[in-house]
Amino acid sequence: MGAKSSAFHSDDRAAPGLRQAAEALSSRDHAGPLSICHLIASREHGGMEKHVADLSRWQARNTDARISVIAHPRYQSTLDERVQFIPLNTDRSRHHPNLIWRLANHIRAGEYQIAHGHGSKSAQLLAAVQKYTEAQQVITRHNVRHPRDKLASAFAARIAVSRSAVANSRLAWHIIPNGIDIPTYPLSPLEFDLGPAPRILAAARLVKLKGIDLLLEALTELPRVQLIVLGEGPEKANLEQQSKALDLGGRVRFVGDTDRVSAFMRAADLLVIPSRSEGAPYTLVESLLNRCPVISSRVDNAEDYIPPAYLLDSLEPSHLAERLDYALQDRERLCSDFATTFEQAASELTLDNMAQATWRIYSQLIS
């Protein structure tokens, strides 16, 4: 398990039924439907942005609340049609008076009972408008550093996506892991030549931090293993060139972005997350829900779910090759080692669990 903080961290993984959660904030407690706004102030399209898109969609479709997202216009296309989008140029400095003034006006005009900020800059902006608005403020910490305790202490409720994300905090946090929906029905076959087994998979934005270059180095010591790489990014051309330089031949295939990630995971023997640094990766969640074993560096919540024999103690390619060789030697052992992990993921890492636990926190604040 991951490192524990000396602070009290309540665990919100267990969830009641969907209907009970959706009715937790009944209309008799309010003049009308609950009104909630989420705030994103990042420049990326990563895990945090997916978290907000999924959470706001669930809230808009499973409750009678009015759900809005305040964010830069580039995020509008990621949101559900039932979520009200409020554009705001959050690329400006968090100290910019016009940005703070506009955010305060949006929150006041929407008469939001809850304003939920995601990430450090959103927390800083919400703190700046506290004295101008009446909304109860909630923050979610998506990585291991921000927002720091001095800022986080100002909020009515604090959520973290993993215990390790708040291991350095002295405050009380609600621990709500990222959760997703995956298809529960059989998927149509991939129209893609996967190559012979064993097949390993990497699914990531192709940037240096994701460590795909380390995986390619490790593959030189595993001459039978096929690698499929999903994703795009600025490092793609360099990785393709590295694969050629290492003479990996047709054993490495770069697929690019795809909406068939679950199908690839169900076809692969193993997913590899060799990241140099990362928050709680959605790839880990999706892989476990698709019953695909994982080898991972010790990123954020990996230690909470992955058996120790499949965690990387270093990012040396030779060590990664050793771990891969061990995992792929015995398919029956691999599946047995992950059996409990798969059941844990199925009970904890769903979108329903994540959204219902968040809803209960809203209920506590309003009641």
C-alpha positions as CSV (number, residue, x, y, z in Angstrom):
1,M,0.0,0.0,0.0
2,G,1.1,3.6,-0.5
3,A,2.6,5.8,2.1
4,K,0.2,7.1,4.8
5,S,0.1,10.7,6.1
6,S,-0.1,11.5,9.7
7,A,-3.3,13.4,8.9
8,F,-6.8,11.8,8.9
9,H,-7.8,10.7,5.4
10,S,-11.3,9.4,5.1
11,D,-11.9,6.7,2.5
12,D,-14.9,7.3,0.2
13,R,-14.5,4.3,-2.0
14,A,-17.6,2.4,-0.8
15,A,-20.7,3.7,-2.5
16,P,-24.4,3.2,-2.1
17,G,-26.8,2.5,-5.0
18,L,-26.9,5.0,-7.8
19,R,-30.5,6.1,-7.1
20,Q,-29.7,6.7,-3.4
21,A,-26.7,8.8,-4.2
22,A,-28.6,10.8,-6.8
23,E,-31.4,11.5,-4.3
24,A,-29.0,12.4,-1.4
25,L,-29.7,16.1,-2.0
26,S,-33.4,16.3,-2.2
27,S,-35.4,19.2,-3.4
28,R,-37.0,19.8,0.0
29,D,-33.6,21.0,1.3
30,H,-33.3,23.7,-1.4
31,A,-35.4,26.3,-3.1
32,G,-34.8,24.5,-6.4
33,P,-32.4,22.0,-7.9
34,L,-28.8,22.1,-6.6
35,S,-26.5,24.2,-8.6
36,I,-22.9,23.1,-9.0
37,C,-20.0,24.6,-11.0
38,H,-16.7,22.9,-11.7
39,L,-13.6,25.0,-12.5
40,I,-10.6,23.9,-14.7
41,A,-7.7,26.3,-15.2
42,S,-5.1,24.1,-16.8
43,R,-3.6,24.0,-20.3
44,E,-3.5,20.3,-20.8
45,H,-5.9,17.6,-22.0
46,G,-5.0,14.8,-19.5
47,G,-6.3,12.9,-16.5
48,M,-7.6,15.9,-14.6
49,E,-9.6,17.2,-17.6
50,K,-11.0,13.7,-18.2
51,H,-12.0,13.5,-14.5
52,V,-14.0,16.8,-14.8
53,A,-15.7,15.7,-18.0
54,D,-16.7,12.4,-16.6
55,L,-17.8,13.7,-13.2
56,S,-19.8,16.6,-14.7
57,R,-21.5,14.2,-17.2
58,W,-22.5,11.8,-14.5
59,Q,-23.9,14.6,-12.3
60,A,-25.9,16.0,-15.2
61,R,-27.3,12.7,-16.2
62,N,-28.0,11.1,-12.8
63,T,-29.2,13.9,-10.6
64,D,-31.6,16.8,-11.0
65,A,-28.8,19.3,-10.2
66,R,-27.8,22.1,-12.6
67,I,-24.2,21.4,-13.6
68,S,-21.8,23.9,-15.2
69,V,-18.1,23.9,-16.1
70,I,-16.1,27.1,-16.2
71,A,-13.0,26.6,-18.3
72,H,-11.1,27.8,-21.3
73,P,-13.0,27.5,-24.6
74,R,-10.7,24.7,-25.7
75,Y,-12.5,22.3,-23.3
76,Q,-16.0,22.8,-24.5
77,S,-15.9,19.9,-27.0
78,T,-15.0,17.4,-24.2
79,L,-18.2,18.1,-22.2
80,D,-21.6,16.4,-22.2
81,E,-24.4,18.3,-24.0
82,R,-26.3,18.5,-20.7
83,V,-23.5,20.3,-19.0
84,Q,-23.6,24.1,-19.2
85,F,-20.3,25.4,-20.5
86,I,-19.1,28.9,-19.3
87,P,-16.1,30.1,-21.3
88,L,-13.3,31.9,-19.3
89,N,-9.8,32.7,-20.4
90,T,-8.0,30.9,-17.6
91,D,-4.7,31.1,-19.4
92,R,-4.2,34.6,-17.9
93,S,-2.2,34.8,-14.7
94,R,-4.0,33.8,-11.5
95,H,-3.3,37.3,-10.2
96,H,-5.0,39.0,-13.2
97,P,-7.7,41.2,-11.7
98,N,-10.0,40.7,-14.7
99,L,-9.8,37.0,-14.5
100,I,-10.7,37.0,-10.8
101,W,-13.5,39.5,-11.3
102,R,-15.0,37.5,-14.2
103,L,-14.9,34.3,-12.2
104,A,-16.6,35.9,-9.2
105,N,-19.3,37.3,-11.5
106,H,-19.9,33.9,-13.1
107,I,-20.3,32.2,-9.7
108,R,-22.6,34.9,-8.4
109,A,-24.7,35.0,-11.6
110,G,-25.1,31.2,-11.5
111,E,-26.2,31.3,-7.8
112,Y,-24.1,28.2,-7.4
113,Q,-24.3,26.5,-4.0
114,I,-21.1,24.5,-4.7
115,A,-18.0,25.6,-6.6
116,H,-15.6,22.7,-7.2
117,G,-12.1,23.5,-8.3
118,H,-9.7,21.0,-9.8
119,G,-5.9,21.4,-9.5
120,S,-3.7,24.1,-8.1
121,K,-4.6,27.1,-10.2
122,S,-8.3,26.5,-9.8
123,A,-7.8,26.4,-6.1
124,Q,-5.9,29.6,-6.1
125,L,-8.6,31.3,-8.2
126,L,-11.4,30.0,-5.9
127,A,-9.6,31.2,-2.9
128,A,-9.3,34.7,-4.5
129,V,-13.1,34.9,-5.0
130,Q,-14.2,33.5,-1.6
131,K,-15.0,36.8,-0.1
132,Y,-17.1,37.8,-3.2
133,T,-19.2,34.7,-3.4
134,E,-21.5,32.6,-1.2
135,A,-20.8,29.1,-2.7
136,Q,-19.4,26.3,-0.6
137,Q,-16.0,25.6,-2.1
138,V,-14.5,22.1,-2.8
139,I,-11.1,21.3,-4.2
140,T,-9.7,18.1,-5.7
141,R,-6.0,17.4,-5.5
142,H,-4.9,15.5,-8.6
143,N,-1.1,15.3,-8.0
144,V,1.3,14.9,-5.1
145,R,2.2,18.6,-4.7
146,H,-0.6,21.0,-5.3
147,P,-2.5,22.7,-3.9
148,R,-0.3,22.9,-0.8
149,D,-1.7,22.8,2.7
150,K,-1.6,26.6,3.3
151,L,-4.0,27.1,0.4
152,A,-6.0,23.9,0.8
153,S,-6.9,24.6,4.4
154,A,-9.2,27.5,3.2
155,F,-11.8,25.1,1.6
156,A,-14.9,23.6,3.0
157,A,-14.0,20.1,1.7
158,R,-10.9,18.6,0.2
159,I,-10.7,15.6,-2.1
160,A,-7.7,13.7,-3.3
161,V,-7.5,11.0,-6.0
162,S,-5.2,8.8,-4.0
163,R,-3.6,8.5,-0.6
164,S,-0.1,9.0,-2.0
165,A,-1.3,12.4,-3.5
166,V,-1.7,13.7,0.1
167,A,1.0,11.7,1.9
168,N,2.8,15.0,2.5
169,S,-0.3,16.8,3.9
170,R,-1.3,17.3,7.5
171,L,-4.9,18.1,6.6
172,A,-8.0,15.8,6.4
173,W,-8.8,14.7,2.9
174,H,-11.5,12.6,1.4
175,I,-9.8,9.9,-0.7
176,I,-11.8,9.2,-3.9
177,P,-9.9,7.3,-6.6
178,N,-10.4,8.1,-10.3
179,G,-13.1,5.9,-11.8
180,I,-14.2,5.2,-15.4
181,D,-16.9,3.4,-17.4
182,I,-15.8,0.6,-19.6
183,P,-17.8,-1.6,-21.9
184,T,-19.3,-4.6,-20.1
185,Y,-20.3,-6.4,-23.3
186,P,-18.0,-8.4,-25.7
187,L,-16.1,-6.1,-28.0
188,S,-15.8,-6.5,-31.7
189,P,-12.5,-7.9,-32.9
190,L,-9.7,-5.5,-33.7
191,E,-9.0,-4.9,-37.3
192,F,-5.3,-4.9,-36.5
193,D,-2.5,-7.4,-36.8
194,L,-1.4,-7.8,-33.2
195,G,1.5,-10.1,-34.0
196,P,2.4,-13.3,-32.1
197,A,2.3,-13.5,-28.3
198,P,3.6,-12.4,-26.0
199,R,2.2,-8.9,-26.6
200,I,2.7,-5.9,-24.3
201,L,0.9,-2.6,-24.5
202,A,1.8,1.0,-23.7
203,A,-1.0,3.6,-23.8
204,A,0.1,7.2,-23.1
205,R,0.7,10.7,-24.5
206,L,4.1,10.4,-26.2
207,V,6.1,12.8,-24.1
208,K,9.5,12.2,-22.3
209,L,7.9,11.8,-18.9
210,K,6.0,8.7,-20.0
211,G,9.2,6.7,-20.3
212,I,8.4,4.9,-23.6
213,D,12.1,5.3,-24.6
214,L,13.0,3.2,-21.5
215,L,10.6,0.5,-22.6
216,L,12.1,0.4,-26.1
217,E,15.6,0.0,-24.5
218,A,14.2,-2.9,-22.4
219,L,12.8,-4.6,-25.4
220,T,16.3,-5.2,-26.8
221,E,16.7,-7.8,-24.1
222,L,13.4,-9.5,-24.9
223,P,13.6,-10.7,-28.5
224,R,10.3,-12.5,-28.5
225,V,8.1,-9.7,-27.2
226,Q,5.8,-7.6,-29.4
227,L,5.1,-4.0,-28.3
228,I,2.0,-2.0,-29.3
229,V,2.1,1.8,-28.5
230,L,-1.2,3.7,-28.4
231,G,-1.2,7.5,-28.3
232,E,0.3,10.6,-30.0
233,G,2.6,13.3,-28.8
234,P,5.7,15.4,-29.6
235,E,8.1,12.5,-28.9
236,K,6.5,10.1,-31.5
237,A,9.0,10.8,-34.3
238,N,11.9,10.4,-31.9
239,L,10.5,7.1,-30.5
240,E,10.0,5.7,-34.0
241,Q,13.6,6.6,-34.9
242,Q,14.8,5.1,-31.7
243,S,13.0,1.8,-32.5
244,K,14.7,1.7,-35.9
245,A,18.1,2.5,-34.3
246,L,17.7,-0.3,-31.8
247,D,16.9,-2.7,-34.7
248,L,13.5,-3.7,-33.1
249,G,12.1,-4.3,-36.6
250,G,8.4,-5.1,-36.8
251,R,8.2,-5.9,-33.1
252,V,7.1,-2.3,-32.3
253,R,4.0,-0.8,-33.8
254,F,2.8,2.8,-33.2
255,V,-0.9,2.8,-33.5
256,G,-1.6,6.5,-32.6
257,D,-4.8,7.7,-31.0
258,T,-7.7,5.2,-31.0
259,D,-11.1,4.8,-29.4
260,R,-10.5,1.0,-29.1
261,V,-8.2,1.2,-26.1
262,S,-10.3,-1.3,-24.1
263,A,-10.1,-3.8,-27.0
264,F,-6.3,-3.5,-27.2
265,M,-6.1,-4.0,-23.4
266,R,-8.2,-7.2,-23.6
267,A,-6.0,-8.5,-26.4
268,A,-2.7,-7.8,-24.7
269,D,-0.8,-9.9,-22.2
270,L,0.4,-7.0,-20.2
271,L,0.2,-3.2,-20.0
272,V,3.4,-1.3,-19.1
273,I,3.5,2.1,-17.4
274,P,7.2,3.1,-17.2
275,S,6.5,6.8,-16.3
276,R,9.3,8.9,-14.9
277,S,6.6,11.0,-13.1
278,E,2.8,11.0,-13.2
279,G,-0.3,11.6,-11.1
280,A,-2.9,8.8,-10.7
281,P,-2.9,7.4,-14.2
282,Y,-6.3,6.6,-15.9
283,T,-4.4,4.0,-18.0
284,L,-3.9,2.0,-14.8
285,V,-7.6,2.1,-13.9
286,E,-8.7,1.2,-17.4
287,S,-6.3,-1.7,-17.7
288,L,-7.4,-3.2,-14.4
289,L,-11.1,-2.9,-15.2
290,N,-10.3,-4.7,-18.5
291,R,-8.5,-7.4,-16.5
292,C,-5.2,-6.7,-18.2
293,P,-2.2,-7.1,-15.8
294,V,0.1,-4.1,-15.3
295,I,3.8,-3.5,-14.7
296,S,4.3,0.1,-13.5
297,S,6.8,2.5,-12.0
298,R,5.7,3.6,-8.5
299,V,3.5,6.4,-9.8
300,D,1.0,7.9,-7.4
301,N,-1.6,5.1,-6.5
302,A,0.1,2.2,-8.3
303,E,1.3,0.7,-5.0
304,D,-2.4,0.6,-3.8
305,Y,-3.3,-1.8,-6.5
306,I,-0.4,-3.6,-8.2
307,P,1.2,-6.6,-6.6
308,P,4.8,-5.8,-5.5
309,A,6.4,-8.2,-8.0
310,Y,5.1,-6.1,-10.8
311,L,6.2,-2.7,-9.5
312,L,9.4,-1.2,-10.8
313,D,12.1,-0.5,-8.2
314,S,14.1,1.6,-10.7
315,L,13.7,2.9,-14.3
316,E,16.8,1.2,-15.6
317,P,15.9,-0.7,-18.8
318,S,17.6,-3.8,-17.6
319,H,15.4,-3.9,-14.5
320,L,12.3,-3.3,-16.6
321,A,13.3,-6.2,-18.8
322,E,13.7,-8.4,-15.8
323,R,10.2,-7.6,-14.5
324,L,8.7,-8.1,-18.0
325,D,10.5,-11.4,-18.4
326,Y,9.2,-12.6,-15.0
327,A,5.6,-11.6,-15.8
328,L,5.6,-13.1,-19.3
329,Q,7.2,-16.5,-18.3
330,D,4.0,-17.9,-16.8
331,R,0.6,-16.6,-18.0
332,E,-1.3,-18.7,-15.4
333,R,0.7,-17.2,-12.6
334,L,0.3,-13.7,-13.9
335,C,-3.5,-14.0,-14.0
336,S,-3.5,-15.6,-10.5
337,D,-1.4,-12.8,-9.1
338,F,-3.8,-10.2,-10.4
339,A,-7.1,-11.9,-9.6
340,T,-7.6,-10.1,-6.3
341,T,-6.5,-6.8,-7.9
342,F,-9.0,-7.1,-10.7
343,E,-11.8,-7.7,-8.1
344,Q,-10.7,-4.7,-6.1
345,A,-10.6,-2.5,-9.2
346,A,-14.1,-3.6,-10.2
347,S,-15.5,-2.7,-6.8
348,E,-13.6,0.6,-6.3
349,L,-12.5,2.2,-9.6
350,T,-15.8,2.8,-11.4
351,L,-17.2,6.1,-12.4
352,D,-20.3,5.4,-10.3
353,N,-18.2,5.0,-7.2
354,M,-16.2,8.1,-7.9
355,A,-19.3,10.3,-8.6
356,Q,-21.4,8.9,-5.8
357,A,-18.7,9.5,-3.2
358,T,-18.2,13.1,-4.5
359,W,-22.0,13.6,-4.3
360,R,-22.1,12.6,-0.6
361,I,-19.5,15.2,0.2
362,Y,-21.7,17.8,-1.5
363,S,-24.6,16.5,0.6
364,Q,-22.7,16.9,3.8
365,L,-21.8,20.5,2.9
366,I,-25.3,21.6,2.0
367,S,-27.1,19.8,4.8
